[in-house]
Amino acid sequence: MNFRPGSGADSLFHSLSPFSGAHVTYESVRNVDLRALNSAVSSLDTLVGKLATMDEDARNMDRMAWASEWRGENAGASKPVVEQTANKFIAAHEQAQALHSILQSLLGDLHECQEALGRYEQNAAHWGAHLSTDGTIRTAEPPYTTLAQARVMGLMPFGEAVPPETLESMNVLEHEIVRVIERAAESDRVAARELSTLMSRSGGQFSTPRSPTMRDAADAQALEDARRVVDLGNKGEKTASDWRRMGEHFALHADDPLFAQYVIDNLGMEAYLALGQELDHAATELASASVDVDSIRTGMGNTFVTAMQPPGTMETHPPGSPAYNAWLRTYEGQAYQRRLDGLNAVGLESPSANGPWGTVLGDTRTGYDIALDLLEAADLPMDDQFFYQLTSDLIEVEQEHPGVWDRQRYSDDPIRDVRNDAVDRLLGIGVENNPAAVTAFFDPDGNGTGENHVSNNHLDYFIGEGEDSRKPPRVLFEYTSAFGYSSPGSPGLAAALETAATGLTPGSQPGADYTGHSPANARIAEQVWNTFAADPSRVAADSAFEYLAPTLGHIGADYMSDIYLAVNGIDTGTAEHRPEFSPLRSERLLREIAMNTEANTSLTAANQANLQLTIDQVILAQEGGVPGMRSSIEDVSRPSGFISGVMAEARASEIYQSQMESDASHNAVVDTINTWTDRALNVAIYQVLKDYPGLASISDAVKGDATEVIFDFFREDNSEDAESEAIDELEESLTAHSNIARDAVKSAILNHDLNLTETEANSLANGAAERVDTGYRLGNTPLSPNAQ
């Protein structure tokens, strides 16, 4: 099966070419014989080594010829001859190096492409397909329909069509294969051109090569393709073929700064954004012509991201620092600033307003809107400095033009779209695209070091109460453009605060490479928590920041040991970087956010998981014998019981019960509990307990025990009376939490094979349960004496 043809008969090699001048196809890549090419690379490797010695000798000879000690009547005539001869040996070495580099890069690319096709054949069942050795894609099950047949059958009003999900998977497999074939063809084409140039320019003599490395060859190809994109982008009427060609170039080079900067600088930022607008307008027509519009949009987004990349990071070159400002004075810096200025210049206008598209489309999106569309489509990470700069610019715009991001700004219709808030939307994009950039943006300590340190007050701006602080949305519950209910408030800000404070995006789980909270995470968590602890009513029901109650619950769940310390004065934490939550105000905030279903469930799950794992930690350490272990277990059980009491008191209230009336609501609560239990367990295993020897071997057992106990506590049948039974069990949480403490002790003793008598084991279990009871009774009151 021929996917996309390669460079054809004018391709590189008659002797070295693994494709022998033929079209590059699936079969030619799969069955390519790389022995001749591999042999040539090996021979060149040896030759380069030998020529390196001759190169050094030639340079020494040349230096000697022109040295002052070489004198005589023939010296003037001899020196140029020696120099010319030396330069030939020097050029021969450089030329051999260039040839070796080009062929070695080609060999590596073709090896990777060949191996990729082999993997696709072996794993085709993953896509519900079978991949033949000739590249034909068929269904994995009888009647083994080919992809081409499946597409035709899908258009017929009769007959048995391939299931849509299978057809979609087969299309994805084909797309992946095409990318491999195109890569092989592109590598062949670039190498062919560079080798031809390298050899033909010398005229059979030694000469310095024009492109000494494969990187130079790739740069030349990227520029050539960038010029094609600019030419096509400037066309008035674009065909499906034009868009398809641009898409191919974007797919190949979007991550190449040379390509990205050339395209945007030569089209101009306004024209580039208008091109994105034009693509959206033509999307339906292009899709009917089998043009992959989403792929083009992603390519344009990636090109935009790549073009907006200052040097260094927020640690070395934060915007506004002397290092950053010095770079802006360079040629590259001035070009970057022109792109940014071009975006801001058209930010509040339609990029195509001066041309036919603005009136024909009726598309009133601004330049900022289209830029955010492209950033949203990109799958390359946005540069942290660009994110910081663009977000700051959007904030400056809203300060100069109050109401500019009004969520009703495109219509007099009562429908209000949260995506019209460009600042909030960019924060949400940052969370998905580059979480580290969001953390740097909110770090209250600022960014950079020494003279390059730059402070910021972004947390104060978004959640503070000063006159210059951002005003919360005017309407709590708003509609999206899809006419469905959206999250109230500012979902981008909520996600950004959680990500910046915890280092984990909403709903994600830490893995084996998780290193715990960073110093910036802890600083942000501290300021966010203490800001609302100063006045918990700001996140109460019907308040402007009610939508941040779940966010605060998630932050508290991630820092449960620090909640224990703030509320009860008992420190069970071992993390390296920790926030200092207000010991006087945290309980009031905890009780307020506990009235929110999502916050309550995440805190409850994390509290129970933390109790289970901290008890396991105490048993594992075995410090102080049975009396010492009991004392340590009691220290963690009391604050855990207190948190359980606070949560139960909130669950017993009419507000919480009214939110759990339906089975669907209950299921959502259970899902949240599952997520936060698993997250708390993972955080503890990968961060808190990582320094304890022997834990790795029993971590799965600990997780299994904790998960079984905690999930059984919350799981309910979706029968007619399941909800009332669940509420009854939640109100009896003291018994349940005490049982969790007892079971945690017993499980830990069993897992670590401690040689304790039954009396000693019961002493530890009873100590945990008794302290849970004490803490619970303090928590299950309107307000503890400490908070009063």
Buried (B, 14 or more C-beta within 10 A) or exposed (E): BBBBEBBEEEBBBEEBBBBBBBBBBBBBBBEBEBEEBBEBBEEBEEBBEEBEEBBEEBBEBBEEBEEEEEEEEEEEEEBEEBBEBBBBBBBBBBBBBBBBBBBBBBBEBBBEBBEBBEEBBEEBEEBBBBBBEEBBBBBBEEEEBBBEBBBEBEEEEEEEBBEEEBBEBBBEBBEBBBBBBBBBBBBBBBBBBBBEBBBEEBEEEBBBBEBBBBEBBBBBBBBBBBBBBBEBBEEEEBEBEBBBBBBBBBBBBBBBBBBBBBBBBBBBBBBBBBBBBBBBBBBEEBEEEEBBBEBBBBBBBBBBBBBBBBBBBBEBBBBBBBBBEEBBEEEBBEEBBBBBEBBBEBBBBBBBBEBEBBEEBEBEBBBBBBBBBBBBBBEBBBBBBBBBBBBBBBBEBBEEEEEBBBBBBBEEEEBBBBBBBBBBBBBBBBBBBBBBBBBBBBBBEBBBEEEBBBEBEBBBBBBBEEEEBBEBBEBEEBBBBEEEEBBBBBBBBBBBBBBBBBBBBBEEEBEEEBEBBBEBBBBBBBBBBBBBBBBBEBBBEEBBBBBBBBBBBBBBBBBBBBBBBBBBEBBBBBBEBBBBBBBEBBBBBBBBBBBBBBBBBBBBBBBBBBBBBBBBBBBBEEEEEBEEBBEBBBBBBBBBBBBBBBBBBBBBEEEBBEBBEEBEBBEBBBEBBBBBBBBBBBBBBBBBBBEEEEBEEBBEBBBBBBBEBBBEBBEBEEEEEBBEEBBEBBEEBBEBBBBBBBBBBBBBBEBBEBEBEEEBBBBBBBBBBBBBBBBBBBBBEEEBEBBE
